[in-house]
Amino acid sequence: MGVALALWGLVYVMAGEHISFGLLGQSMVGSFVKLSSTLFPICLTSIIIWSIRQPKSLNRTCADMLPERVYQLCHSSKTVSSELARDPNQAPTKVFHKLYSDYHVKDDVSKSEDGEDGHDSLQKALECGNWGPTKPSNLFLKVSEECFIHGIAPLTIVAPLPDLCRHMANCIARAETEVFLGTNFWIHSDASTLVTNAFRELSKRAGERGTKVVVKMIYDRGDPRQAYENRLDVPEKKYTSEKVQLPPAEEVPNIDLQVVNYHRPIFGTFHAKFMVVDRRIALLQSSNVQDNDNLEMMVRLEGPIVDAFYDTALISWGKHFDTPFPMLSSPAAGAPIPSLSLMDVSHEEECQGLTLPEHTTLDQHYDLDLRDEARRVNGTLKPRPGESKTRPVTRHLISPEDGCWHDASTGVVPEGSIGVNPGRFSWAKGVVGAVQRVRGAGGF
């Protein structure tokens, strides 16, 4: 009411003439109508275009037994990668819709009927798996009805983000033919530098072998042009800019790098965070490639399950390939398991008891296999002679330039000091001030 009275109270003398309440109201209504008539078709058109461009999902029915369509897909020889291997000039998204758009849940809800013992459903689950010479128990088959995961998970990481990026870096450096990296947010940081250093190492190794590695990368950085085209090719000038800082072609001559910026306005963020290396290793993680102080998670998967991640990568890419992936015709199913076949046991005894230096952005150490990676990371957490158990943890979580309290006159870091980066984390500034006041002389 107060706002209305204030609006009506705006009647005043303007240019020597009195404006009546009625004229002012008519003017405001007229302006509102004109504005509405202009904005309404724009908004309506935007909503229609947005709705049409959304990917269709028919998976809205919950089945309580193995759906027939899943059974058929498990036995189908056609996948996105196999079709692209046959004709690399196709767009992955079109292949996907051609293969799977005819599968409608409404035609097959696969609901079990009263009195059915579920034997047929368990038999279907058995036929969908590759179990080798043994037959799984009925309980295991019931679990398999919900999720068919064929492969192994030789490594899981629950750690600060740099440890995840260290494993990404090792996988990239050991790549032989191709790397796909998808992430939601990428920004130049210590985390991204671990990855870009690995690209440089990969190029170096590929040059020594006389080969070239295909690298494709997707991230999500909003661009107004994505209102029309969701997947934008990123030119070298942009992906080497200050905020991204991927290596230019001249620094990685033995890598064929292609970058795509993928976003589906308004709310269609590309939020996946995974990597596929040589179609033999898949990394699925919780973190973007940026510096943060979070506890993050990663799982490494090998075996036939990698083919599913590979198809997901192709579908996410969605565009024609400038250079096709070399492994399109080489599925992970039936191939050797990398963590088992590549594990070198000959150096186990000679390295026993040695502490390996930490892999950092300034001091890079790439490992031969998972065993050495684990030894390197775990070794950084072992106290040196005379140290407490907390000291190596602090040393591992921060870099020296992040700031440990030290004696201003001697530069010595007292035992038990906690490191923070007051420039990176706002909460750290308060900690810095409090410790300075308590300890007196000293600095960060």
N, C-alpha and C positions, 0 to 999 in steps of 0.2 A: 504493500500500500504506500509506504514511504517513497519507494522508487517511482511509482506512478504519479504521486503528487509532485515529486521533484520534476518529472518530465513535463507535466502540465504547467508547472510553475516557470518553465523556460520562456513563456510568452513575454516578450519585452519589445522595446522599441528598436527597430532595425531599419536603417536608412530613412529614418524619419517617419516610418509608417508603422502602424500597430498591426501585428499578426494575431489573428483570432485563434482561440483554442481549436475551432473547427478546421480552419485552414492548415494549422500545424499538424493536426491528426491526419487529415487527408494526405498531406505531403509525406508523412512518415509511412502511412499505409501504402501509398503509391510506390515509394522507394523500396519497401519490403517486397511488394509484389514483383517489381522489376528484377530485384536481386534474386528472388526465389525462382522466377521463370528462367533466369540465366543459369543458376547453379543446379537446378533439379535435373535437367537432361544430362549435364556433365556427370553428376553423381550416379545417375541411373545407368548411363553408358559404362562408367567405370565398374560398377557392381556386376553388370552383365558380362563384360569382358573378363573380369576376375573370376567369375563363376565358371565360365566356359573353359578357362585355361587351367583350372584345378584338376589334378590327376584324379581319376575315378577309382574308388575303392568299393568293392562289393562285399568285402569280408565283414558282414554285420551279423552273421548267424553263428551261434556257438553249437558245434556238433559234439555229441557225446560218444562217438565212435569214429574210426578212421574214415574221412570222406573219400568217396570214390575218385574225386578229381585229384586228391593228393596221391592216391594209389597210382593213378594213371601218370601223374607227373614224375613219380619216382621211377617209373619204368620207361619213360620217354627218353629217347636218345637225343632229342633236340634241346639245346639250351641256347641262351643268348650268345655265349662265346663260341659254340660249335657253328651256329649260323653265320657269325661274323668271320669265322675261319674259312667258311665256304665262300663267302662274298664280303670282303672287308670294306667295300664301298657303301654298305648299308649303314644307316644311323641306328645305334643301339636301342633308342627309345621306340623306333618303329618296329624293330625286330621283337622287342618285348611285347608290344601290343598285338603283333601278329601271332605270337606263340600263345599268349595267355589271356587275351581279351575275351575268348569264347568260353572261359570257365566261369560259370555263374553259380554262386552259392545257392541261389533260390531254387535251382534245378536239382540240387543234391544236398539236403541238410544232414543226411546220414544220422538220423535219430534212431536209437535202438528201441525195439519194441518190447513190450512186457513179456517176460518169460524167456527172452533170448539170453543164452549163456555167454555170448561174446566170443565164442570160439572162432567164428569166421573173421571177426575183427582182428583177433590176435594172429590168425594165420596171415592176414593181409600185412600186418606189421612185420611179421617174420619175413615175408616175401619182399618187403621194401628195404630190408637191411642187408648188409654184406657182413655176415657174422663169422665167416670162416668155417672150420670143421665142427664147431660147437653150436648148440642151440641154446639161446638165452632162456631164462626162466620166464614164466608167465608174468610175474611182477615186473621184470625188466621190459618185457614187450608192452605192457600197459603204459609204462613211462614213455617208451618209444613212440607210442601212438600220438603223444602230445608234441614230441620234438625229436626229429631224426637228425642227430648230430654224429657224423662219422668222421672221426679224427682224434687228435690228441691235443692236450694243452700242456706243453712241456715247461711253460714258464708263466707265472703270474707275478705282477709287481704291484705292491701297495706302498707308495713312497711319495716324497716330494716330486714335483713335476720334472726337475732336471734328470732324475734317474730314469723316467720314462723316455725322455729325449735321448739319453745316452744309449738306450737299447735301440731306439729308432735309428740312431746314427750308425751303430754297428751293423744293423740289418741292411741299411742302405750301402754302406761301404763294402759289404760282402755280396751285394747283388751281382748277377752275371748278365742278365738280359734286359730286365724291365723293373720299374718301380711305379706304383700308383699311390699317391698320397692325397687323402681327402680330409679336410678340417674345416670347422666353422670359422674360426677367427685366427688369423695369422698376422703377427706384427713383429717387426724387428726387435729382438731381445736376446738375452743369453740363451733362452730355450731355442729360439729359431737359429741362432748361430751354431749350436751343436748340430743341427740338421743341415744347414748350408755348408758347414765345414765337411760334413760327410759327403755331400754332393761333389765337392772338390776332390775329396779322396777317391770317390767312385770313378770320377773322370780320369784321375791319375792311373788307377789300377786298370781301367778299361783300355787306356792308351798303351799300357805295358803289355796287355794281352793282344792288342791290335783289333779291338772290338769297339762297338758303340752301344751304349745303353739307352733305351727309350724310357723317359721319365715324364709322367703326366701328373699334374697337380690341380686340385680344385680347392678353392676357398670361397668364402662369402663376404664380399665387401660391397654394400649397397651402391647401386648406380642407377640414375634416373632412366637410362636406356633399357633397364631390365623390365620396365613396364611392358615393353614390346617383345624383347628377346631376353629370356631368362639366363641363358648361358652365353657369356661374352668372352671371346678370346682376349687374353691379356697380352699386349705387346711387351717386348723386352724393356722398353723405356719405362713402363709402369711397374713391372715386377722387379725392376732393379731400383725403384725409387726409395727414398729415405725410410718410409714406413714399412716397406716389405723387404727389400735388400736380398732377393734371391740372386745367385751369382749370374753375371752376364755370360753370354755365349763364349766370349774369348777366354774366360776363366775356366770353363768346363767344355773344352772342345770335343770331348768324347762322350758327351751326353746330348741326346736329342730331347730338349726340354720344351714342353707345351703346357701352358697354364690357362685355366678357365675360371672365371668369376661367375658363380652360380647363385642366383637368388630369385625367388618367386614372390613378387610383391602381392599382397601387402604383408602378410604374415608368414610367407613360405620360406623360412630360413633354412639353409642347408646346414643341418646341425650334426651330421655324421662326423665321426672322428676315427678313421681307420686307415690302414696301409696294407697293400698287398705287394709282396716282393717275389719276383720270378714265378708267380702263380704257385708257389710252394709254401709261402708263409703269409699269414694274415695277423695283423696286430689290431686289436680293438681296444680303444682307450677312452677315458673320461675327460681328458684335458684338451684344450685348444693349444696351439703353439704360441705361447706368450708367457711372460714371467708372472707368477703368482705365488702366494704362500699357502696354497691348498695341499691337502693330502689327496693324491690322485691314484687312479687304478688303471692297469693294463693287463690284458691277457693275450698270449701268443698262441695261435692255433695252427696246426699242420694237418695234413691228410686231406681226404676228399672234401671236408667242410670248406676248404679254401676256395673250391670252385664256386660255391655259393657267394662268397665275398667277391670273387672275381666278376661274376655276373652283376652283382650289386654295383661294383665299380664301373662297369661298362654302361649300365643303365643310368647311373648318376652322371657320367660324362655326357651321354646323350647325343653328342655331335659326331660328325664324320671325323675320322682320324687323319691328321696330316701324315703321321707315320703310324701304321698299325702296331699293336702289341705283338712282339715275336712269339709269345706263348699261347696265342689263340687256339692253336691246334695241339696243345700239350697240356691236358688237364692234370690236376693234382691227383685225382683218383688213379691208383695203380702206380704212381711214381714213388720213389724212395722218400722216407721221412727225413727232412734235412737235419733235425737235431740229433738223429740217430746215425745217419750215414756220414755226416760231416764232422762228427765229434772226434777229435784227435786225442787218443789216449797215450801217445808216445811221449808227450812232454809232461805227463802228470807227476812223475817222480822228481824230475829235475826242477820243477817249479814248486815242489812241496815246501811249505813254510816261508816262501818268499812273499813279501808284501808288494803288490803292484801299485804303481803310482795312479792317482785318480785321473780320469778322463775329464778334461775341462775345455773351455772354449779356447784357452791359450796354450794348453798342453794336451795334445790329442794322443790317445792310445787306443787303437782299435784291436779287438780281440779275435782270436781264431774261432771260438765257439762259445756256447752258453756257459760252459764250466769256467772258462777264464773270465767271462763277464761277471759271473757271480763272485768269483774269488776277488776280482778287482774292487767291486762295490763293497762286499763284506769286509775286505781287508782294511778299507778306509775307516771302518767303525771299530777296529781293534785299538785299544790304548797303546800308545808308545811307552817305553820305559819311563816310569815315574808319573804317568798321567792318570787322571781319574777316568771313569767310564763315560762321564758326560762330555769330556773335552773333545774326543774324536767325533761325537755326534754334532757338536757345535761346529767343528771344523768342516764337517761334511755338508751341513745345511747351509752354510754361507761361504762366500769367497772372501779372501783377505780384504779386498777393497770394500766389502759391505760394511765393515766397521765393527771392530771389537774394542772394548775399553782397553786402553793401554796407559802406562805411566808416561806422563808428558816428558819427563827428563831422560828416561832410559829407553822408552819405546817398547818396553817389555809388556806382554799380555799376561796378567796374573792368571794363575790356575783357577778354573771354574768360571771365567768370564763368559758372558753370553753375547753372541754377535747378533746385530740387527742392521738393517739398512735404513737409516732415518730418512733418506731421500726417496726410497721406494714405498715405504709403508707409513702412512700418516700417524698410525697409533704408536710407531716407534719413536717419534719425536718426544712424546711424553715420557717414554721409558728412558730415553737419553737424558732428558733434563733431570728426572728423578735420581738416576744413578749418579750423575755428575754432582748433584747436591749432597748425596749421601757419602760419596767417596772423596769429595774434595778435589784436589789437583788431579788433572787428567783430562783426556779428551777422546773424541771419537773420530 
